[in-house]
Amino acid sequence: MDDKHMQIGEVAARTELSLRTIRHYEETGLVIPSARSQGGFRLYTETDVARLMVIRRMKPLGFTLDQMRDLLDATDRLDTEVGLDVGEREALLERVRTYRQAAAEQVEKLRIQLARAEDFADTLGTRLEQNTPVAPDPS
């Protein structure tokens, strides 16, 4: 990926995460800035932004910080470690498959919740229409 460095404000705008959230992810070790400026400002790369996007997508699905860390570790190792033996590679792929399955299950639960919420909103709309007085005809 690109070696261009971005300050935390640009990263926050691109990821739609707050500065506080990004700093929290740094404190927990999920995303460490790739560099620091001479003035001590955090500097991030496209790779760091991609990690934050993975985290941002996992959060609404209910994954814990430990699960996020585990998945990022597995994908990092798959992406960067050369010479993984077949057993190691398969174990890492199985971890990723497990998270994919868990994500798919959560997405389905969220779809059901959304359908129920839409049904509820429609029910309220119908009730309002049924109980809104019709203005008398002025003629």
C-alpha positions in Angstrom: 0.0 0.0 0.0 0.9 3.7 -0.2 3.7 5.0 2.1 2.1 8.4 2.4 1.6 9.4 6.0 -1.6 11.0 7.3 -2.2 12.7 10.6 -5.0 11.5 12.9 -7.5 14.1 11.8 -7.4 12.9 8.2 -7.6 9.3 9.3 -10.6 10.2 11.5 -12.3 11.9 8.6 -11.6 8.9 6.2 -12.7 6.3 8.7 -15.6 8.2 10.3 -14.1 7.3 13.7 -13.5 9.9 16.4 -10.0 10.9 17.4 -10.8 9.5 20.9 -11.8 6.1 19.4 -8.6 6.0 17.2 -6.5 6.8 20.3 -8.4 4.1 22.3 -7.6 1.5 19.6 -4.0 2.6 19.8 -4.0 2.2 23.6 -5.4 -1.3 23.3 -2.8 -2.2 20.7 -5.3 -2.8 17.8 -3.8 -0.1 15.6 -0.5 1.5 16.2 0.5 4.5 14.2 3.2 3.6 11.7 5.3 6.7 12.6 5.4 9.9 14.6 6.3 13.3 13.3 9.2 15.3 14.7 6.6 17.1 16.8 5.2 13.8 18.1 2.1 13.7 16.1 0.7 10.2 15.1 1.2 9.4 11.5 -0.8 6.7 9.8 -0.5 4.9 6.4 -3.1 3.3 4.1 -2.4 0.0 5.8 -3.3 1.6 9.2 -6.5 3.0 7.7 -7.4 -0.4 6.3 -7.0 -1.9 9.8 -9.2 0.7 11.3 -11.8 0.0 8.7 -11.8 -3.7 9.7 -12.3 -2.7 13.3 -15.1 -0.3 12.4 -16.9 -3.0 10.5 -16.5 -5.5 13.3 -17.7 -3.3 16.1 -21.4 -3.1 15.1 -21.4 -6.9 14.7 -20.6 -7.2 18.4 -17.1 -8.5 18.2 -14.9 -7.8 21.3 -11.5 -6.1 21.2 -9.9 -9.4 21.8 -11.7 -11.0 18.8 -10.7 -8.0 16.7 -7.1 -8.4 17.8 -7.2 -12.1 17.0 -8.6 -11.6 13.5 -6.2 -8.9 12.7 -3.3 -11.1 13.9 -4.5 -13.9 11.7 -4.9 -11.7 8.6 -1.6 -10.0 9.2 0.2 -13.3 9.4 -1.5 -14.5 6.3 -0.5 -11.3 4.4 3.0 -10.9 5.6 4.6 -14.2 6.8 6.3 -16.0 4.0 7.1 -19.6 4.4 4.1 -20.6 6.6 3.9 -24.3 6.6 0.6 -25.8 5.3 -0.7 -26.5 8.8 0.0 -23.0 10.0 -1.7 -21.5 6.9 -4.7 -23.7 7.2 -5.1 -22.9 11.0 -5.0 -19.2 10.2 -7.5 -19.6 7.4 -9.8 -21.5 9.7 -9.7 -18.7 12.2 -10.7 -16.3 9.4 -13.5 -18.6 8.3 -14.8 -18.8 11.9 -15.0 -15.0 12.0 -16.6 -14.9 8.6 -19.3 -17.3 9.8 -19.8 -15.3 13.0 -20.1 -12.1 11.0 -22.7 -13.7 8.6 -24.7 -14.9 11.6 -24.7 -11.4 13.1 -25.7 -9.8 9.8 -28.7 -12.2 9.6 -29.7 -11.2 13.1 -29.4 -7.6 12.3 -31.5 -8.1 9.1 -34.3 -9.6 11.3 -34.0 -6.7 13.8 -34.2 -4.2 10.9 -37.3 -5.8 9.4 -39.0 -5.7 12.8 -38.0 -2.1 13.3 -39.4 -1.2 9.8 -42.6 -3.1 10.5 -43.0 -1.2 13.8 -42.4 2.2 12.1 -44.9 1.3 9.4 -47.4 0.2 12.1 -47.0 3.6 13.8 -47.5 5.4 10.5 -50.7 3.5 9.8 -52.0 4.3 13.3 -51.3 8.0 12.7 -53.0 8.0 9.4 -56.1 6.3 10.9 -56.3 8.7 13.7 -55.5 12.0 12.0 -58.7 14.1 11.6 -59.6 15.0 8.1 -60.1 18.7 7.7 -63.7 19.7 6.8 -64.4 20.7 3.3 -64.7 24.5 3.2 -67.4 24.5 0.4 
